[in-house]
Amino acid sequence: MNTRVLEIRKGVLNKNDELARGLRDRFVEAGVLTVNLVSSPGTGKTAFLERTLTALRESGARVAALVGDLETDNDARRLAASGAPVRQINTHRCCHLEAAMIAEHLEGWDLSSLDFLFIENVGNLVCPASYDLGEKLRIALLSVAEGEDKPLKYPGMFNSADIAVITKIDIAEACDFDRAAARANIDAVRPGIKIFEVSAKRGTGMVEWIDWLREFRIRTQQP
């Protein structure tokens, strides 16, 4: 029985990876930088993305977002206030986004008209680690309220990430958050990973993040 379960899971992941490779080729051809945001619930992922979309649009960048949630379109409506095109993906009982969901919700969008496409994944630090969505960057977010040992508890997610973002840094002291310990734990799981400390509410660290993101696109994508 256990072998059967493993075989089914392997088949599902293989199919997803094949679809993700096709999506990645589409994104590269269109010159759009695709960013997958992953975190546990309550990390401030939507606030971080809302601020990112707004700042990029104000700088002249062309941005859009796909938002994954089990139910409701609350986050999509909130992000749409930035002026960026936003589409909601409701997964219902599924705890992660899959490449097929991304492909379905891209229908009708001219990817070549975008500079950045953001994917806000379902709030979960387990399942999304296994599913490639064709993204160029996977960003793992950790809030100061979650504790410094979160990367050690969920190494799969942080090890699969390209960037780590510590959110709600404005309340770090109130949460007795040990920044040095958190950074050490992230680095232990993913040595050398780039780490940003931000507060979407106060704007702390957001300029550094946006500047880095824009420069990364120029280095790796068609300008």
C-alpha positions as CSV (number, residue, x, y, z in Angstrom):
1,M,0.0,0.0,0.0
2,N,2.8,2.5,0.9
3,T,4.6,1.7,-2.4
4,R,1.4,2.4,-4.3
5,V,1.0,5.8,-2.6
6,L,4.5,6.7,-3.5
7,E,4.1,5.7,-7.1
8,I,1.0,7.8,-7.5
9,R,2.7,10.8,-5.9
10,K,5.7,10.5,-8.1
11,G,3.4,10.4,-11.2
12,V,1.6,13.5,-10.1
13,L,4.8,15.4,-9.5
14,N,6.3,14.3,-12.8
15,K,3.2,15.6,-14.7
16,N,3.4,18.9,-12.8
17,D,7.1,19.3,-13.5
18,E,6.5,18.7,-17.2
19,L,3.8,21.4,-17.3
20,A,6.0,23.7,-15.2
21,R,8.8,23.4,-17.8
22,G,6.4,24.5,-20.5
23,L,5.3,27.5,-18.4
24,R,9.0,28.4,-17.7
25,D,9.7,28.4,-21.5
26,R,6.6,30.7,-22.0
27,F,7.8,33.1,-19.3
28,V,11.3,33.3,-20.7
29,E,10.1,33.8,-24.2
30,A,7.7,36.6,-23.1
31,G,10.5,38.3,-21.0
32,V,8.4,38.2,-17.8
33,L,10.0,37.6,-14.5
34,T,7.8,35.2,-12.5
35,V,8.0,35.2,-8.7
36,N,6.3,32.6,-6.5
37,L,5.6,33.8,-2.9
38,V,5.3,31.1,-0.3
39,S,4.7,31.3,3.5
40,S,2.6,30.1,6.3
41,P,-0.8,31.9,7.0
42,G,-0.5,35.3,8.7
43,T,3.1,36.1,7.6
44,G,2.0,39.3,5.9
45,K,2.5,37.9,2.4
46,T,-0.4,39.8,0.9
47,A,0.6,43.1,2.5
48,F,4.2,42.5,1.2
49,L,2.9,41.8,-2.3
50,E,0.5,44.8,-2.3
51,R,3.4,47.1,-1.5
52,T,5.6,45.5,-4.1
53,L,3.0,45.8,-6.8
54,T,2.3,49.4,-6.0
55,A,6.0,50.4,-5.9
56,L,6.8,48.6,-9.2
57,R,3.8,50.2,-11.0
58,E,4.8,53.7,-9.7
59,S,8.3,53.1,-11.1
60,G,6.8,52.3,-14.5
61,A,7.0,48.5,-14.4
62,R,4.2,46.4,-15.9
63,V,3.0,43.9,-13.2
64,A,0.3,41.3,-12.6
65,A,-0.6,38.8,-10.0
66,L,-2.2,35.4,-9.5
67,V,-3.5,34.7,-6.0
68,G,-4.1,31.3,-4.5
69,D,-6.5,30.6,-1.6
70,L,-8.7,27.7,-0.7
71,E,-11.8,30.0,-0.8
72,T,-12.8,33.7,-1.2
73,D,-11.3,36.4,-3.4
74,N,-10.5,38.7,-0.5
75,D,-6.8,38.9,-1.2
76,A,-7.3,39.3,-5.0
77,R,-9.6,42.3,-4.4
78,R,-7.2,43.8,-2.0
79,L,-4.3,43.5,-4.4
80,A,-6.3,44.8,-7.3
81,A,-6.4,48.1,-5.5
82,S,-2.8,48.6,-6.5
83,G,-4.0,49.0,-10.1
84,A,-2.4,45.8,-11.3
85,P,-4.3,43.0,-13.1
86,V,-5.1,40.3,-10.6
87,R,-6.7,36.9,-10.9
88,Q,-7.9,34.6,-8.1
89,I,-7.3,30.9,-8.0
90,N,-9.5,29.0,-5.6
91,T,-8.1,25.6,-4.8
92,H,-10.9,24.5,-2.5
93,R,-9.5,21.5,-0.6
94,C,-6.1,21.6,-2.3
95,C,-3.3,23.0,0.0
96,H,-1.0,24.3,-2.8
97,L,-1.0,25.7,-6.3
98,E,-0.1,23.5,-9.2
99,A,1.3,24.2,-12.7
100,A,-2.0,23.3,-14.3
101,M,-3.8,25.9,-12.2
102,I,-1.4,28.6,-13.3
103,A,-1.7,27.6,-17.0
104,E,-5.5,27.7,-16.8
105,H,-5.6,31.1,-15.2
106,L,-3.1,32.7,-17.7
107,E,-5.5,32.2,-20.6
108,G,-6.2,35.5,-22.4
109,W,-3.2,37.3,-20.8
110,D,-0.5,38.7,-23.1
111,L,2.5,37.7,-21.1
112,S,4.8,39.8,-23.3
113,S,3.0,42.9,-22.0
114,L,4.3,42.2,-18.5
115,D,7.6,42.8,-16.8
116,F,6.7,40.9,-13.6
117,L,4.2,38.2,-12.7
118,F,3.7,37.4,-9.1
119,I,2.1,34.2,-7.8
120,E,0.8,34.3,-4.2
121,N,0.7,30.7,-3.2
122,V,-1.6,29.1,-0.6
123,G,-0.5,29.7,3.0
124,N,1.4,26.5,3.7
125,L,5.1,25.7,4.3
126,V,4.8,22.0,3.4
127,C,3.0,21.1,0.1
128,P,4.0,24.1,-2.1
129,A,7.7,23.1,-1.6
130,S,7.2,20.1,-3.9
131,Y,5.4,21.9,-6.8
132,D,7.3,23.8,-9.4
133,L,5.1,26.5,-11.0
134,G,7.6,27.5,-13.7
135,E,8.8,30.5,-11.6
136,K,12.2,32.1,-11.9
137,L,12.3,33.1,-8.2
138,R,10.7,31.4,-5.2
139,I,10.5,33.7,-2.2
140,A,10.0,32.2,1.3
141,L,8.6,34.6,3.9
142,L,9.0,34.3,7.6
143,S,7.4,36.8,10.1
144,V,9.0,37.8,13.4
145,A,5.9,36.5,15.2
146,E,6.5,32.9,14.0
147,G,9.8,32.4,15.8
148,E,13.4,32.0,14.7
149,D,13.3,28.2,14.3
150,K,10.7,28.1,11.5
151,P,13.3,27.4,8.8
152,L,14.6,24.4,10.9
153,K,11.1,23.1,11.3
154,Y,10.3,23.5,7.5
155,P,13.7,23.0,5.8
156,G,12.2,21.7,2.6
157,M,10.5,25.0,1.8
158,F,13.4,27.2,2.8
159,N,15.9,25.0,1.0
160,S,13.9,25.2,-2.2
161,A,13.7,29.1,-2.0
162,D,15.9,31.5,-3.9
163,I,15.2,34.4,-1.5
164,A,14.2,34.6,2.1
165,V,12.2,37.6,3.5
166,I,11.7,38.3,7.2
167,T,8.5,40.3,7.5
168,K,7.0,42.5,10.2
169,I,10.4,43.6,11.2
170,D,8.9,46.7,12.9
171,I,7.6,44.5,15.7
172,A,10.7,42.3,16.1
173,E,11.5,43.8,19.5
174,A,8.0,43.3,20.8
175,C,8.1,39.7,19.7
176,D,11.5,39.1,21.3
177,F,12.6,38.1,17.9
178,D,16.3,37.2,17.6
179,R,17.3,38.4,14.1
180,A,20.8,36.9,14.3
181,A,19.4,33.5,15.2
182,A,16.8,33.6,12.5
183,R,19.4,34.5,9.9
184,A,21.7,31.7,11.1
185,N,18.9,29.2,10.9
186,I,17.9,30.3,7.4
187,D,21.6,30.1,6.3
188,A,21.9,26.7,7.9
189,V,19.2,25.3,5.7
190,R,20.0,27.3,2.6
191,P,23.6,28.5,2.8
192,G,24.3,31.9,1.2
193,I,20.7,32.7,0.4
194,K,19.9,36.4,0.1
195,I,17.8,37.7,3.1
196,F,15.7,40.8,3.3
197,E,14.2,42.3,6.4
198,V,11.0,44.3,5.7
199,S,8.0,45.9,7.2
200,A,5.2,46.3,4.6
201,K,3.3,48.5,7.1
202,R,6.1,50.9,7.7
203,G,8.0,50.5,4.4
204,T,11.2,49.4,6.1
205,G,13.4,47.5,3.7
206,M,11.0,47.7,0.8
207,V,13.2,50.0,-1.3
208,E,16.1,47.7,-1.1
209,W,13.9,44.7,-2.1
210,I,12.3,46.5,-5.0
211,D,15.7,47.8,-6.3
212,W,17.2,44.3,-6.0
213,L,14.2,42.8,-7.9
214,R,14.4,45.3,-10.7
215,E,18.1,44.7,-11.1
216,F,17.7,41.0,-11.0
217,R,15.2,41.1,-13.9
218,I,17.6,43.2,-16.0
219,R,20.4,40.7,-15.3
220,T,18.4,37.6,-16.1
221,Q,15.6,38.6,-18.4
222,Q,15.1,40.6,-21.6
223,P,15.2,44.3,-20.5
